């Protein structure tokens, strides 16, 4: 008899390792800023210079509003997209880590 391991044993080990590994970002579409546009003050909003931003990932869209300069809103929207992408990859939010450090 041959003492070489069977192909099924190797496959079972590979599947086990894949189940325990962090999901690859390559498997999911990444969120990115699709648009930023100046809008009128939203209901309940205070102040001026409101912008509507849209994040896109494949067919998924997330819309938000933020107040500030166009550059500040773009930076905020990019941070939100990065946060969603991190959450998709690890199941954890970067915001949770930031708030726990300030306490």
Sine and cosine of phi, psi and omega as CSV:
sin_phi,cos_phi,sin_psi,cos_psi,sin_omega,cos_omega
0.00,0.00,0.51,-0.86,0.01,-1.00
-1.00,0.09,0.72,-0.70,-0.02,-1.00
-1.00,-0.05,0.11,0.99,0.02,-1.00
-0.93,0.36,0.59,-0.81,0.01,-1.00
-0.90,0.43,0.54,-0.84,-0.01,-1.00
-0.96,0.27,0.48,-0.88,0.03,-1.00
-0.87,0.50,-0.50,0.86,-0.01,-1.00
-0.91,0.41,-0.57,0.82,0.02,-1.00
-0.91,0.42,-0.68,0.74,0.03,-1.00
-0.90,0.44,-0.66,0.75,0.00,-1.00
-0.89,0.45,-0.68,0.74,-0.01,-1.00
-0.88,0.47,-0.65,0.76,0.01,-1.00
-0.92,0.39,-0.66,0.75,0.00,-1.00
-0.89,0.45,-0.66,0.75,0.02,-1.00
-0.89,0.46,-0.67,0.74,0.01,-1.00
-0.87,0.49,-0.69,0.73,0.01,-1.00
-0.91,0.41,-0.63,0.78,0.00,-1.00
-0.91,0.41,-0.61,0.80,-0.01,-1.00
-0.91,0.41,-0.49,0.87,-0.04,-1.00
-1.00,-0.05,-0.09,1.00,-0.06,-1.00
-1.00,0.02,0.31,-0.95,0.05,-1.00
-0.95,0.33,0.71,-0.70,0.01,-1.00
-0.87,0.50,0.59,-0.81,0.00,-1.00
-0.98,0.21,0.67,-0.74,0.08,-1.00
-0.91,0.41,-0.36,0.93,-0.02,-1.00
-0.94,0.33,-0.31,0.95,-0.04,-1.00
-0.99,0.15,-0.30,0.95,-0.06,-1.00
-0.85,-0.53,0.58,-0.81,0.11,-0.99
-0.90,0.43,0.63,-0.78,-0.02,-1.00
-1.00,0.05,0.60,-0.80,0.12,-0.99
-0.97,0.25,0.62,-0.78,0.06,-1.00
-0.57,-0.82,0.38,-0.93,0.04,-1.00
-0.95,0.32,0.86,-0.51,0.00,-1.00
-1.00,-0.04,-0.59,0.81,-0.01,-1.00
-0.30,-0.95,0.42,-0.91,0.14,-0.99
-0.65,-0.76,0.81,-0.58,-0.04,-1.00
-0.62,-0.78,0.64,-0.77,0.03,-1.00
-0.93,0.36,0.67,-0.74,-0.01,-1.00
-0.69,-0.72,0.21,-0.98,0.10,-0.99
-0.94,0.35,0.35,-0.94,0.00,-1.00
-0.83,0.56,0.82,-0.57,0.02,-1.00
-0.94,0.33,0.36,-0.93,0.05,-1.00
-0.83,0.56,0.77,-0.64,-0.01,-1.00
0.99,0.10,-0.07,1.00,0.01,-1.00
-0.99,0.10,0.43,-0.90,0.03,-1.00
-0.81,-0.58,0.57,-0.82,0.05,-1.00
1.00,-0.03,-0.10,-1.00,-0.04,-1.00
-0.91,-0.42,-0.03,-1.00,0.07,-1.00
0.87,0.49,0.83,0.55,0.09,-1.00
-1.00,-0.04,0.60,-0.80,0.03,-1.00
-0.76,-0.65,0.56,-0.83,0.10,-0.99
-0.98,-0.22,0.77,-0.63,0.06,-1.00
-0.87,-0.50,0.48,-0.88,0.03,-1.00
-0.78,-0.63,0.77,-0.64,0.10,-1.00
-0.97,-0.23,0.63,-0.78,-0.02,-1.00
-0.76,-0.64,0.61,-0.79,0.09,-1.00
-0.55,-0.84,0.99,-0.16,-0.10,-1.00
0.87,0.49,-0.77,-0.63,0.01,-1.00
-0.99,0.14,-0.17,0.99,-0.03,-1.00
-0.98,0.20,0.64,-0.76,0.03,-1.00
-0.73,-0.68,0.66,-0.75,0.10,-0.99
-0.81,-0.59,0.80,-0.60,-0.01,-1.00
-0.91,-0.41,0.68,-0.73,0.04,-1.00
-0.60,-0.80,0.20,-0.98,0.03,-1.00
-0.81,-0.59,0.62,-0.79,0.00,-1.00
-0.50,-0.86,0.55,-0.83,-0.02,-1.00
-0.98,-0.22,0.66,-0.75,0.03,-1.00
0.48,-0.88,-0.22,-0.98,0.05,-1.00
-0.97,0.22,0.29,-0.96,0.04,-1.00
-0.83,0.56,-0.62,0.79,0.00,-1.00
-0.92,0.38,-0.67,0.74,0.01,-1.00
-0.90,0.43,-0.67,0.75,-0.01,-1.00
-0.93,0.38,-0.65,0.76,0.04,-1.00
-0.88,0.47,-0.70,0.72,0.02,-1.00
-0.89,0.45,-0.66,0.75,0.02,-1.00
-0.89,0.46,-0.73,0.68,-0.01,-1.00
-0.89,0.45,-0.65,0.76,0.04,-1.00
-0.90,0.44,-0.64,0.77,0.04,-1.00
-0.90,0.44,-0.66,0.75,0.04,-1.00
-0.88,0.48,-0.69,0.72,0.02,-1.00
-0.88,0.48,-0.69,0.72,0.02,-1.00
-0.88,0.47,-0.63,0.78,0.01,-1.00
-0.90,0.43,-0.70,0.71,0.06,-1.00
-0.88,0.47,-0.67,0.75,0.00,-1.00
-0.90,0.43,-0.65,0.76,0.04,-1.00
-0.91,0.42,-0.68,0.73,0.01,-1.00
-0.89,0.45,-0.64,0.77,0.05,-1.00
-0.90,0.44,-0.58,0.82,-0.06,-1.00
-0.99,0.17,-0.62,0.79,-0.14,-0.99
-0.90,-0.44,-0.28,0.96,-0.08,-1.00
0.99,0.15,0.12,0.99,-0.03,-1.00
-0.82,-0.58,0.53,-0.85,0.02,-1.00
-1.00,-0.07,0.62,-0.78,0.09,-1.00
-0.95,0.32,-0.43,0.90,0.00,-1.00
-0.92,0.38,-0.56,0.83,0.02,-1.00
-0.89,0.46,-0.63,0.77,0.01,-1.00
-0.93,0.36,-0.63,0.78,-0.03,-1.00
-0.91,0.41,-0.67,0.74,-0.06,-1.00
-0.96,0.30,-0.52,0.86,0.00,-1.00
-0.95,0.31,-0.43,0.90,0.00,-1.00
-0.98,0.22,-0.42,0.91,-0.09,-1.00
-1.00,0.05,-0.14,0.99,-0.04,-1.00
-1.00,0.05,0.00,0.00,0.00,0.00
